Amino acid sequence: MKIVKIKAGYPIKQVKHELTALGLWTSPYTGAVKEDQTMLVIESQSNAVTNARLLEIEGVEDVLSNPSKHPLMDKHPSVIDIKGVRIGDGAEPLLMAGPCSVESEEQIHIAAQMVYDSGAKILRGGCFKPRTNPYSFQGVGVEGLKWMRDAADKHGLLTVTEAMAPGHVDVVAEHSDIFQIGARNMQNFDLLHAVGRAKKPVLLKRGLSATISEWLQAAEHLLHYGAESIILCERGVRSFDGNTRFLFDLAVVAMIRHVYKLPIIADPSHATGRKELIGPMGAAALAAGAHGLIIETHPDPGSACSDAAQQLNREELLRTSKEWGFSKP
């Protein structure tokens, strides 16, 4: 919460006008104040504006606020560069794509060709898989990382893959350009600290029921321990309706882009769990302000070891990416 203290005798109407012009909504402070003192509370639905900017307003004497829980994220740049690939404000929308799971050397090489042809610049794929059911496919592990690195290099792609435990961090850092922290590990603090110490970019997915504050504080853990940069990823939150896998929160995409001014991508594959919804919901996410999309694609979704219903085949990928405005480099 922020409270703006108005100089004694200064017209409050003029200060409120300046605050409103910055997208700040206020209400009178009802706590104890001096007889000649006026204070305004900045409401939570207001834009993010620094205290220094508020102090520039004529008539503002002081700004009182609680310390930020994520000061490093408050200073995080709105656009980042990873080996020449820019993500964020001012950069072209970015596509990341690839299979849910790396299953074989042949499969990931075919997928990499599909991803390259779609105009994507980053190959995604899971080598260590956090599965709800212990009997589900758990991934091929380190061997898959090597296959994925080779497939990406042959097509000039970067890679993003998940580390599930601190013991995975060194080997993932060796073979991948971007760490992924999955939704179920967003508050696995030992893992966040280990990944942060690797000093690489991190794609941080929002937890299944996480608030924005919790999400940003998880990112703060990563930066505090040394992560190079953060890409936030909205992938849907728990809901009560089973027609889609999760509730795709497009409002949070707009909030992160336009209020917090941080790099944000969206994952319509996990959010919807239905391939026929990936196209329109990806378009909606881009319209809401997402700097890019991460989607799942597979050479033969019907034979996929995991999440078959939400993976696009080659034809679907090329058609959908074209509709989104992506094209082969």
N, C-alpha and C positions, 0 to 999 in steps of 0.2 A: 504494500500500500504506500502511496505517496501523498503527502500533504504539502500544499503550497501556501506559504505565509505571505500575506499581502502587506506592503508598506503602509504604515499608519496614515490615514487620510487619503490614500490613493483610491480612485474610482474602481470599485470591484468589477463593474460592468465592462470596463475596458480590458482588464486582465482576463476575464472570462472569454471575451471575444478573441483574444490572442490564443488562448488555450484551445478554444474550439477550432480555430484555424489549423491547429496542429493535430486535430483529430482526438482531442482530449475532452472527456465529459466529466463534469464536476458536480459536487453537491456540497452544501455548507458543512463545515466541521462542527460537530455538536458537543465536543469535549470542552473542558475548562480552558478559557483563554482570557487574556487581559481585556479590559473594557473597550480599549481602542484598537484591538487586534482582530483581524479577519483572516480566516483560514479556509481553504477549499480542499476537499478530498477528491483526488483523481480516481474515477471509477475504473473497475477492472476491465471493462470492455473497451478502454481507450487504447490508442496506439502506443507503441513503445518509444518513449522520448527520454533522452538522457537528462540527468539533473543539470548538467552544464548548459544544455539548450534552454531549459526552463529558467535558469538564472539570467539568461540574456533578455528575458521579457521585462520591459519597463514596468515597474510596480511590484515585481516579485522580490521580496526581501530574502527568503530562504526556502529551501526544499527539504522536507524531512521524509526519510524513507527507510524501510527495513533493508538490511544488507541483502544483496542478491544471493540466492543459493547456487547460482551458476555464473559467476563473473567471467570465467574464461569463455563460455558460450556466448555471453553478452558481447564479447569482443571478437568473436569468430567472424572471419570474412564471409561476405555474401556470395563469393565465387571462389572456387579453388581450382588448382591445376594439378593433374596427376599425369606425369609423363606426357605432357602436351594435350591431354584431354581435359577440357574445362567444363566444370559443373557449377551452375548457379546463375545469378543475375548477370545479364549481358551475354551469356553463352547460348549457343544453339541448344534446343532440347536434346537430351541424350537418351539413347536406348541401350539397356543392358538386357541380354537374353541368353537363354541356354536351358539345358534340362534340369529338372528338379534334382535328379541324382546322376552322377557320373557312373555309368554301368559297365562300360568296356572301352578299350582304346578306340575301336572302330566307331562306336556310337558317338564319342565326344568329338572325333575328327569330322564326322558327317555333320554334327550339330554346329561345330565351329564354322563350317562352310555356309550353312544356313544362316547363322547369325551375321556373318560378314555380308552375305548377299542382301540381308534385310536393311542394312545401313546402321546396324548396332556397332558400337565401339568397344563394348566390354562383354566378355563371355562369362556368364554365371554358371555355376554347377556345384552340387553338393557332394563332397567326398566323405565327410562325416555327417551322418544324418540324425537329428534329434527326433525320434519317432515316438508318438504317444503309446503305441502298442509295442511291447518288447519283442514281439515275433515278426514285426515288419522289417523290411530291408533297411539295414543300418549303414549302408555305404561301403565303398571299396577301400577307403582310407588313403594311405600315403601313395599307393600306386596310382590312384585316380588323380592326385595332385600333379604327378609327373605327366600323365597323359594330357591333362587339361593345359598345363603350361606349354607343352609341345604343340598342341592343336591351336592354341591362341597365337603363339609365336609365328606359326606358318601363315596366319591370316592377318597379322599386324594388330591383334586385339589385346586389350588389357584383360585381367581376370579378377573376379571377386568370388570368394568362397568362404564358408563358415568354419570358424574354430569353435569347438564345443567345450573344450577343457583347457586349462593352462598348459597341460602337457602337449597339446597340439600346436601351440603358438609358434615355436621355432620352425617347425617343418612347414607350416602354412606360410609363414613369413618368407621362407626360402623360395617358395614356388608361386606365390600369388602377389598381385599388386595392391589389392584392397582386401582387408579383413571384413567379413560380415559377422555381426552379432545378431543372432536370430531372436525372434520375439520372446521365446521361452527363456532366453539367457540375458534379457535386457537388464536384470538386476542380479546377475551372477557376478558379484563384485570382485571375487578373486580372478575370474576370467577377464573382466574389464581391466583390471590392473595389469595383468600379464599382457594383454593385447596392447594396452597403452604403452608399455615398456618397449614394445617392438618398434615404436616410432614410425608407423605407417598410417595411411588413410584408413578410415573405418566407416563402413556402412552400418548404421545402427537402426535396426527395426524396432518399431514401437511395440511394447509389451501388449499382451492380449487384453488387458484391462487398465493400461497405464494412462495416467493423466499427462498433460503436456509438461507440467512441472517435473514429474517423475522421469519422464523421457529425457528432458534437458539435464536433469541431475545425473542420469546415467551417462550421458555424453560428457558431462563435467568430470566424472571419474576417469574416463578415457583420456581427456586432455590433460588432466592433472598429473597423470602418470606418463605422459609424453607422446600421445597420439599426434600424428602430423596434422590431421584435419578430420572433420566429421561430415558425413552425408546422412541426413535423417531419412528414414523410409517409413511411410504410412502403408501398412499391410492389412488393415482391418482390425476391429476390436470385437469382443464378445457381444452377442445380441440375443434376442429371444426368438428370432425367426429362422427356421432351418432351410429356407429356400435358397439362401446364399451361405457360403461357409462362414463368413464374418460380416460385420457391418463396415462398409467402406466409408471412412470418415473424411469426406472431401473438405469439410469446414476446417479441419486441422491442417490440411494441405495449404489452404489459403492463409490460415493464421501463421504458419511457419514461414511462408513466402513473403507475405505482405506486412505482417506485424513484427515478427522476430527477425525477418530478413536473413534467413539461413538457407543453405542448400537443402532442398527437399525433393525426393523422388517418390513415386507411388508404385505399388505392387497390386495391380488388379487381378492377377492370377490367384494369389492366396486370398485376397479379400473376397472374391466372388466364388471361387472354386468351380466355376463353370466357363468353359471356353467360349460359349456364345455371348457371354457378357464382357469378355476381356476388351474387345474392340470399343464398344460405346463407353465403358467405364474408364478405359485408358484415355479416351478423348476428353471425357469429363474432368479427369484429373489434370490433364494439361491445361484445360480451360480454367481450372481453379487456381493454377499457378505452379504446378509441379514442374521442376526443372528437367525431369526425365521420367522414364518408366523402367521397371525391371519386370520382365515377364518370363514365363516358362514355355519352352519349345522342345520338341523331341522328334527325331526322325520317324518314329513309329509310336505315337502315344498309346495305342492299344496294347503295346507290349511293355510299357514303362513299368519299372519296379516300384514307383511311387507317384502319387498324384496324377494319374493318367487323365482324369476328367478335366483338368485345368491346363493341359499342355497343348499348344498349337503344333500342327504338323507344318511341313515346309510351305505348302501352298497357302495355308491360313496365315502363317507368319508373314510371308511376303505381301499378301493382300492387306493385312491389317497394318503392318508397318508403313505401307504406302499411304493408306488412309490417314494415318497419323502425321504424315509429312516427312518420314524418314526415307532416305535413299542410299543406295550403295555408294561408298566413297569413290 
